[in-house]
Amino acid sequence: MRRLLLLLVLIFGWIAPAQADDISASQRGVVRIVVIAVVGDEVVGFSHGSGFAVGPNRIVTNAHVVELASRYPDNVVIGVVPSEGSKSFQGRLVKIDPGRDLALIDFTGVRLPPLTLFKGTPGEGDSLVALGYPGNVDVATAQSAKDFITPMSPVRSQGGFAGMRTVQGTAMLLHTANIARGNSGGPLLDRCGRVLGVNALVTNGEQGDSNFALAVSQSELAAFLTEAKQSFQSVAVACVSVEERMAQDRNADEQARAAAEEAKRQGDARSAAERENAIQQARATNEATRENYMAIAALLLVAGGLCVGGGVLLMTRGRQKEGVWVLVGGGVLFVGAVALFLSRPNFDPNRVVPITNDSEAAAEPEAALGKMVCTLDPSRSRVTVSTVEKVELDIGPDGCINGRTQYSEDGKNWLRVLVPEQDATVSVLDYDPQARTYTNTRYMLSADQMTRARQLRTQVTLKVCSSDQAARGQLATRQQEIRAALPPAYNEKLVYHCAAAPPK
């Protein structure tokens, strides 16, 4: 019975609709911040909060989480505990702003996927998600102090945007996601996983009042990071879920298919009309030609009869030689008349082929090769965390891109799967020479998923451009294996339209 239940779970898990979890992608960059105060060999203070990466080795948290470290740097240790892996790391306070309640921490030992800020304000009632490590959950689940420095996934809570507020001159977002004290410094995200703010305060609901939370707004965070000379990613593109994007793609495909079918129907109807018109014209021409043949044959027949009569008359008058020649001429005219009559053209509609104007004939577009400049098409893209800029490509006829990277054949397209060594995002790059589109489909993977992708990447032996068809075929096979290991749904899809680069 137990095996049957397990089998049912696996089956239903397999057929469940695919969803791209942008929040899970963002939580890869969320950390627990542990602050330990030590005097001599004795621990005299311990607290923790949350934080998130804005650079591979830079963490943002609240100032009040690490305030003790700023006051007693020689006696306080800051620990950075990622959400994945097996190790924690020591951090160093880089900048602190008590007014905005923000702090920046540096650490080494591992690179984290940075979160992206959303340069906008959510609408009233928009769904928001808080990630972090609430202390009340730790109290209920922690077995020992070691649990606080053991990597584990952050707690996710959802709520709604309740408006903007100003607290001591700092712009803050009011929201209803359930958080506790340990959430301080953790990110407040939109449904695409972009940072809207840094959770900092919770209201007191002990008297039966509703619970609300306050997060330092991304505008304050951006100003703080700029002052700290810390680079960060930000986007202003509105959030579109992957399900919405896929539905739009399906609708676009269906519309394109319907348009193609309608164009074919109209083309078939036009061809039928052109053929019928050609048949009518050909029939009229044929009838006129037959009448001409018959008229000429009749004239030849009459002329032949006259020649025969004239030849006979000449012979009766003793002019034998002239009479014979005239009779022969008459015979030739008779034969010509019969031959012309018999050779008059018959009408066969199956031999009629309408002539199509070359300028109106639909031709397959010429493949776009050479140096191209590709610009994002927002109507076909799903942008969540990437800063989108133009892409320059140099496309060779054999799939050699930019003179160094070999793409594999994928039908009429050229394809390459990129699995980076450092970043935790796999990109499937696709170039369509006929449509002149370049697509970057991005999958933001967990540490385990990236490990698997990198293992498969080691089997890809073709690293540079090559004319070896066998090697390129093997490249296509290995890339399909990597694609098969990717999640069913992507996180980002960047579609570019390419045009020939202007001459320099």
URTAKA-V89996 format. One record per residue. N is the residue number from 0. PHI is phi in radians with two decimals (999 if undefined). D_LAST is the distance of its C-alpha to the last C-alpha in Angstrom with 1 decimal. Layout:
N	PHI	D_LAST
N	PHI	D_LAST
This chain:
0	999	72.2
1	-1.09	69.8
2	-1.14	67.7
3	-1.10	67.7
4	-1.08	66.4
5	-1.10	63.7
6	-1.10	62.7
7	-1.09	62.6
8	-1.06	60.4
9	-1.13	57.9
10	-1.12	57.9
11	-1.18	57.4
12	-1.15	54.8
13	-1.27	52.9
14	-1.62	53.0
15	-1.13	52.2
16	-1.08	49.1
17	-1.33	46.0
18	-2.36	44.9
19	-1.60	42.0
20	-1.64	43.6
21	-1.19	41.0
22	-1.19	43.8
23	-1.10	44.5
24	-1.10	40.9
25	-1.25	41.1
26	-1.19	44.5
27	-1.10	43.0
28	-1.75	41.9
29	-1.63	45.2
30	-2.30	47.7
31	-1.63	51.3
32	-1.83	51.8
33	-1.95	55.1
34	-2.05	56.6
35	-2.13	59.5
36	-1.72	61.6
37	-2.24	63.6
38	-2.13	66.3
39	1.19	67.3
40	-1.82	67.4
41	-1.91	68.3
42	-1.40	66.0
43	-1.94	67.0
44	-2.79	64.4
45	-2.63	62.1
46	-2.66	59.8
47	-2.62	56.7
48	-2.59	54.0
49	-2.22	50.7
50	-2.85	47.0
51	-2.67	43.6
52	-1.39	40.4
53	-1.96	37.5
54	-2.58	35.9
55	-0.95	36.7
56	-2.30	39.5
57	-2.22	40.0
58	-2.11	42.7
59	-1.80	43.7
60	-2.61	47.3
61	-1.38	49.9
62	-1.11	51.0
63	-1.24	54.6
64	-1.23	54.1
65	-1.98	53.4
66	-1.01	55.2
67	-1.12	57.8
68	-1.20	55.3
69	-1.26	54.0
70	-1.46	57.6
71	-2.26	58.8
72	-1.07	55.8
73	-1.44	58.2
74	-2.08	60.4
75	-2.18	58.1
76	-1.90	55.8
77	-1.78	53.0
78	-1.84	52.5
79	-1.97	49.4
80	-2.02	50.4
81	-1.12	47.7
82	-1.44	48.4
83	-2.26	47.7
84	1.68	48.6
85	-2.35	51.8
86	-2.22	51.3
87	-2.03	51.2
88	-2.40	49.6
89	-1.54	50.5
90	-1.84	48.3
91	-2.28	47.8
92	-1.23	47.8
93	-1.72	44.6
94	-2.66	45.1
95	-2.40	47.7
96	-2.29	48.0
97	-1.06	51.6
98	-1.10	50.9
99	-1.52	48.3
100	1.05	50.2
101	-2.30	47.1
102	-2.54	46.6
103	-2.12	43.8
104	-2.12	44.9
105	-1.90	43.1
106	-2.67	44.3
107	-2.31	43.4
108	2.13	44.4
109	-2.78	42.4
110	-1.83	39.1
111	-1.82	39.6
112	-1.26	37.3
113	-1.19	36.5
114	-1.46	37.4
115	-1.92	35.1
116	-1.50	36.2
117	-1.73	36.3
118	-1.45	35.3
119	-3.00	37.9
120	-2.06	41.6
121	-1.14	43.6
122	-1.44	45.7
123	-1.00	49.5
124	1.46	51.0
125	-1.04	47.8
126	-1.30	48.5
127	-2.25	47.7
128	-2.28	48.3
129	-1.84	49.5
130	-2.10	49.1
131	2.94	51.2
132	-2.18	54.4
133	-1.12	57.3
134	-1.12	60.3
135	-1.17	62.9
136	-1.21	61.4
137	-1.10	61.5
138	-1.07	65.2
139	-1.39	66.0
140	-2.05	64.2
141	-1.19	63.8
142	-1.68	66.4
143	-2.77	65.8
144	-1.09	63.5
145	-1.08	61.5
146	-1.09	60.2
147	-1.32	58.4
148	-2.01	56.2
149	-1.77	55.7
150	-0.99	52.4
151	-2.71	52.9
152	-1.18	51.1
153	-1.26	51.2
154	-1.49	53.4
155	-1.87	51.8
156	-2.38	53.4
157	-2.07	52.3
158	-2.74	53.0
159	-2.18	51.8
160	-1.30	50.1
161	-2.02	52.9
162	2.21	51.1
163	-1.71	49.7
164	-2.41	52.0
165	-2.06	51.9
166	-2.09	53.9
167	0.89	54.4
168	1.43	51.2
169	-1.89	49.1
170	-1.24	47.5
171	-2.39	48.8
172	-1.74	48.8
173	-1.65	52.3
174	-2.60	52.6
175	-1.98	55.3
176	-1.16	54.1
177	-1.27	57.0
178	-2.33	56.3
179	-2.25	58.6
180	-1.02	58.5
181	-1.19	56.6
182	-1.29	53.7
183	-0.93	52.9
184	1.62	49.3
185	-1.40	48.3
186	-1.45	45.5
187	-1.82	46.1
188	-2.06	43.7
189	-1.47	42.8
190	-1.23	43.3
191	-1.65	39.7
192	1.48	40.5
193	-1.61	38.6
194	-1.35	40.4
195	-1.72	42.0
196	-3.03	44.3
197	-2.04	46.4
198	-1.04	50.0
199	-2.39	52.4
200	-2.40	55.6
201	-2.24	58.2
202	-1.42	60.9
203	-1.55	64.5
204	-1.90	66.0
205	-1.20	69.3
206	-1.62	71.3
207	1.60	70.1
208	-1.25	67.0
209	-1.21	63.8
210	-1.51	61.3
211	-2.28	58.0
212	-2.31	55.3
213	-2.19	52.8
214	-2.21	49.3
215	-1.08	47.2
216	-1.18	44.3
217	-1.12	40.7
218	-1.15	39.8
219	-1.17	42.3
220	-1.12	41.0
221	-1.08	37.4
222	-1.13	38.6
223	-1.09	40.7
224	-1.16	37.9
225	-1.11	35.6
226	-1.12	38.4
227	-1.44	38.9
228	1.01	35.2
229	-1.81	35.2
230	-1.22	32.0
231	-2.72	32.7
232	-1.67	31.3
233	-2.60	31.8
234	-2.39	31.1
235	-2.10	32.1
236	-1.32	32.2
237	-1.09	35.7
238	-1.33	37.6
239	-2.18	37.9
240	-1.18	40.2
241	-1.16	39.2
242	-1.14	42.1
243	-1.10	40.8
244	-1.10	37.3
245	-1.13	38.8
246	-1.12	41.0
247	-1.11	38.1
248	-1.12	36.4
249	-1.10	39.6
250	-1.07	40.0
251	-1.10	36.5
252	-1.11	37.2
253	-1.14	40.6
254	-1.12	39.1
255	-1.12	36.5
256	-1.14	39.3
257	-1.11	41.6
258	-1.12	38.9
259	-1.15	38.4
260	-1.16	42.2
261	-1.15	42.6
262	-1.09	39.9
263	-1.16	41.7
264	-1.07	45.1
265	-1.13	43.9
266	-1.12	42.3
267	-1.11	45.6
268	-1.12	47.6
269	-1.13	45.4
270	-1.13	45.7
271	-1.12	49.5
272	-1.14	49.8
273	-1.10	47.8
274	-1.16	50.0
275	-1.08	53.2
276	-1.11	52.1
277	-1.11	51.3
278	-1.12	54.7
279	-1.10	56.5
280	-1.13	54.8
281	-1.15	55.5
282	-1.13	59.1
283	-1.10	59.6
284	-1.10	58.1
285	-1.13	60.3
286	-1.13	63.4
287	-1.11	62.8
288	-1.14	62.3
289	-1.07	65.5
290	-1.10	67.4
291	-1.12	66.2
292	-1.00	67.2
293	-1.18	70.6
294	-1.13	71.2
295	-1.14	70.4
296	-1.09	72.6
297	-1.12	75.4
298	-1.07	75.0
299	-1.11	75.1
300	-1.15	78.2
301	-1.13	80.0
302	-1.09	79.1
303	-1.12	80.3
304	-1.08	83.6
305	-1.11	84.1
306	-1.12	83.6
307	-1.08	86.1
308	-1.07	88.6
309	-1.15	88.1
310	-1.16	88.4
311	-1.11	91.7
312	-1.08	93.0
313	-1.10	92.2
314	-1.20	94.0
315	-1.20	97.0
316	-1.72	97.3
317	1.52	97.3
318	-1.80	93.7
319	-1.06	92.9
320	-1.09	89.8
321	-1.13	88.0
322	-1.08	89.1
323	-1.09	87.6
324	-1.11	84.2
325	-1.19	84.1
326	-1.12	85.1
327	-1.07	82.4
328	-1.03	79.8
329	-1.10	81.2
330	-1.08	80.8
331	-1.07	77.2
332	-1.14	76.6
333	-1.07	78.3
334	-1.09	76.2
335	-1.06	73.0
336	-1.10	74.0
337	-1.11	74.7
338	-1.08	71.4
339	-1.14	69.4
340	-1.15	71.2
341	-1.22	70.7
342	-1.60	67.0
343	-1.01	66.2
344	-1.20	63.1
345	-1.62	63.7
346	-1.72	61.3
347	-2.18	59.5
348	-1.11	57.2
349	-1.24	55.7
350	-1.65	54.1
351	-1.54	52.3
352	-2.11	48.5
353	-1.14	46.7
354	-1.54	43.6
355	-1.70	40.5
356	-1.16	37.8
357	-1.03	34.7
358	-1.25	32.6
359	-1.73	34.7
360	-1.22	34.8
361	-1.34	33.1
362	-2.07	30.7
363	-1.17	29.2
364	-1.08	25.5
365	-1.23	23.1
366	-1.07	22.0
367	-1.58	18.6
368	-2.21	17.0
369	1.55	13.8
370	-1.42	11.1
371	-2.22	12.6
372	-2.04	12.9
373	-1.94	16.6
374	-2.03	18.6
375	-1.05	22.3
376	-1.81	24.8
377	-1.05	27.8
378	-1.19	30.2
379	-1.99	30.1
380	-1.90	29.7
381	-2.19	32.3
382	-1.84	31.1
383	-2.02	33.8
384	-2.24	32.6
385	-1.57	28.9
386	-1.48	26.3
387	-1.67	23.7
388	-2.28	20.0
389	-1.14	17.0
390	-2.02	16.6
391	-1.80	13.6
392	-2.25	14.8
393	-2.11	14.2
394	-1.84	17.2
395	-1.52	19.0
396	-1.18	21.7
397	-1.88	24.4
398	1.46	23.7
399	-1.52	21.8
400	-1.81	19.6
401	1.01	16.9
402	1.26	18.5
403	-2.49	21.6
404	-1.99	23.5
405	-1.53	25.6
406	-1.68	26.4
407	-1.76	29.6
408	-1.20	30.4
409	-2.38	32.0
410	1.21	32.9
411	-1.60	29.7
412	-1.71	27.8
413	-2.02	26.4
414	-2.29	28.2
415	-2.56	28.4
416	-1.84	30.9
417	-1.82	30.1
418	-2.07	33.2
419	-1.28	32.3
420	-1.39	34.8
421	-1.77	35.0
422	-1.21	34.0
423	-1.79	36.5
424	-2.40	34.2
425	-1.70	33.4
426	-2.02	30.3
427	-1.83	30.3
428	-1.76	26.7
429	-2.37	26.5
430	-2.07	23.7
431	-1.84	24.8
432	-1.15	22.6
433	-1.29	24.6
434	-1.43	24.7
435	1.02	21.2
436	-2.10	22.7
437	-2.16	22.5
438	-2.10	25.7
439	-2.03	26.8
440	-1.73	30.6
441	-1.96	32.1
442	-2.07	35.6
443	-1.69	37.0
444	-1.81	39.9
445	-1.30	43.0
446	-1.07	43.6
447	-1.16	45.8
448	-1.14	43.2
449	-1.16	40.5
450	-1.05	42.9
451	-1.12	43.5
452	-1.10	39.8
453	-1.21	39.1
454	-1.10	42.1
455	-1.18	40.7
456	-1.11	37.3
457	-1.07	39.0
458	-1.46	39.8
459	-1.46	36.1
460	-1.69	35.6
461	-1.52	32.3
462	-1.82	29.7
463	-2.07	26.9
464	-1.13	25.4
465	-2.65	28.1
466	-1.72	29.1
467	-1.29	32.7
468	-1.12	33.9
469	-1.13	36.9
470	-1.15	35.0
471	-1.23	32.7
472	-1.14	35.8
473	-1.15	37.4
474	-1.04	34.3
475	-1.06	34.7
476	-1.12	38.4
477	-1.13	38.0
478	-1.19	35.5
479	-1.12	37.9
480	-1.14	40.6
481	-1.16	38.5
482	-1.09	37.8
483	-1.14	41.6
484	-1.50	42.4
485	-1.39	40.3
486	-1.06	42.0
487	-1.10	42.3
488	-2.04	40.3
489	-1.55	37.0
490	-1.77	36.3
491	-2.35	32.8
492	-2.43	30.7
493	-1.88	27.1
494	-1.90	25.7
495	-1.99	22.0
496	-1.75	20.6
497	-1.88	17.3
498	-2.42	14.8
499	-1.04	11.9
500	-1.20	8.7
501	-1.11	6.4
502	-1.11	3.8
503	-1.73	0.0
